Amino acid sequence: MGDKLHYFDYAATTPADPRVIASMCECLGIEGAFGNPASSSHAAGTKARSLVEQARAQVAALIGAEADEIVWTSGATESNNLALKGYADAATGKRHLVTSCLEHKAILDTMASLEARGMTVTYVRPSPDGSIGVEAVKAALRSDTGLVSLMLVNNEIGTLTDIAAIAPLVRAAGALLHVDAAQALGKTPIDVKAMGIDLLSMSAHKVYGPKGIGALYVRREVAARIAPQMHGGGHERGLRSGTLATHQIVGMGTACALAASGMEADTQHIARLAERLLDGVRDLEGVTQNARAARRIVHTLSLTIGLPGFFPFMLAADLAVSSTSACNSASGAPSHVLSALGLDAEAASRTLRFSIGRYTTPEDVDRAIECIRTVVAQCAPVAACAREA
Ligand SMILES: *Cc1c(COP(=O)(O)O)cnc(C)c1O
């Protein structure tokens, strides 16, 4: 074992692809496209503008949207805030919202802030398999429901939501459908038109792009129903003001173009490694995979090491794995996703999220297996004592 870090936290963030980094570097210096994309009177501005528009088309192409339906933001957190608060600020009637208990904090905390402002929110509970059921969403819809917000892929357990089945119900109820696709982009095909999505949040740093840039897809027909949250200058069709960050935007565009062309190869590579990891721990007593029966992406594996005496800190330091989603790690509270699945606080605290990515190698996986087998062997005597007691 060398000093190498075996990184299994791609769901928290990914390193930027070298091709992304190269494209970004060309937008910063005096020789590059450093101009303000809003400066239309000289070549420095128009050069930056054309790169920004190329990136907009690259992002749009990955989700089946038109380029002018993409609004740049600072990330999926801002995209979620713009979609939800933007709807609430512009809403005239319909003040009931629907979401699920499995959402990211960027949705749940935003929903709480809207409740404090007098909106009502229904939180759909997941099915026992860890997915968000179509029938459960249908049952939550009311005549005054104005917006439904659901994640396409869950960040802790990797479950997929059947958005294509839910969308017609939402539209029939006269509500808008917002989808948090931060964990789905580049991992599973997205077609906003075919799936019936009105608003969709994206983030570059989950898909081998830079941190600090994201986008919100706003279907052309619903743009007037979203009130801007950032005023000044009227950039992005008035929906989000501020000088565009050319290098970040170009990085996200390149990342999305690479995701589009490489999704199949990435997925095959990751599926093979996920299988290798599971094969290496399958025989271990007490190790269970959460949400196994649900429709899932292969990239994210949630494993509970259900042995008394096991603590995530016992894993070797060269293994970068998340004991809960990074967002919950900050607060130290037990994962709301695992609680919603029915895990008690103890089981949740013994749960590890392995997320696999483009640069994961078989050697990384073998090291993970070795670490898991070592801690399980360490805990076995404690578990045996607990059984006898
Ligand atoms: C990471 C993530 C976010 C937040 O995205 P940022 O770009 O980091 O703000 C929102 N939703 C989900 C599901 C995520 O995984």
The ligand as a MOL file (V3000), in Angstrom:
LIG
                    3D

  0  0  0     0  0            999 V3000
M  V30 BEGIN CTAB
M  V30 COUNTS 15 15 0 0 0
M  V30 BEGIN ATOM
M  V30 1 C -24.5680 17.8500 -5.1240 0
M  V30 2 C -26.0400 17.9530 -5.1760 0
M  V30 3 C -26.6840 19.1950 -5.1130 0
M  V30 4 C -25.9270 20.4760 -4.8920 0
M  V30 5 O -25.1720 20.8140 -6.0130 0
M  V30 6 P -24.0490 21.9710 -5.9180 0
M  V30 7 O -23.7120 22.2090 -7.3400 0
M  V30 8 O -22.9410 21.3930 -5.1310 0
M  V30 9 O -24.6830 23.1400 -5.2900 0
M  V30 10 C -28.0560 19.2150 -5.2090 0
M  V30 11 N -28.7650 18.0940 -5.3630 0
M  V30 12 C -28.1910 16.8810 -5.4190 0
M  V30 13 C -29.0390 15.6660 -5.5890 0
M  V30 14 C -26.8100 16.7740 -5.3180 0
M  V30 15 O -26.2430 15.5730 -5.3480 0
M  V30 END ATOM
M  V30 BEGIN BOND
M  V30 1 1 1 2
M  V30 2 1 2 3
M  V30 3 2 2 14
M  V30 4 1 3 4
M  V30 5 2 3 10
M  V30 6 1 4 5
M  V30 7 1 5 6
M  V30 8 2 6 7
M  V30 9 1 6 8
M  V30 10 1 6 9
M  V30 11 1 10 11
M  V30 12 2 11 12
M  V30 13 1 12 13
M  V30 14 1 12 14
M  V30 15 1 14 15
M  V30 END BOND
M  V30 END CTAB
M  END
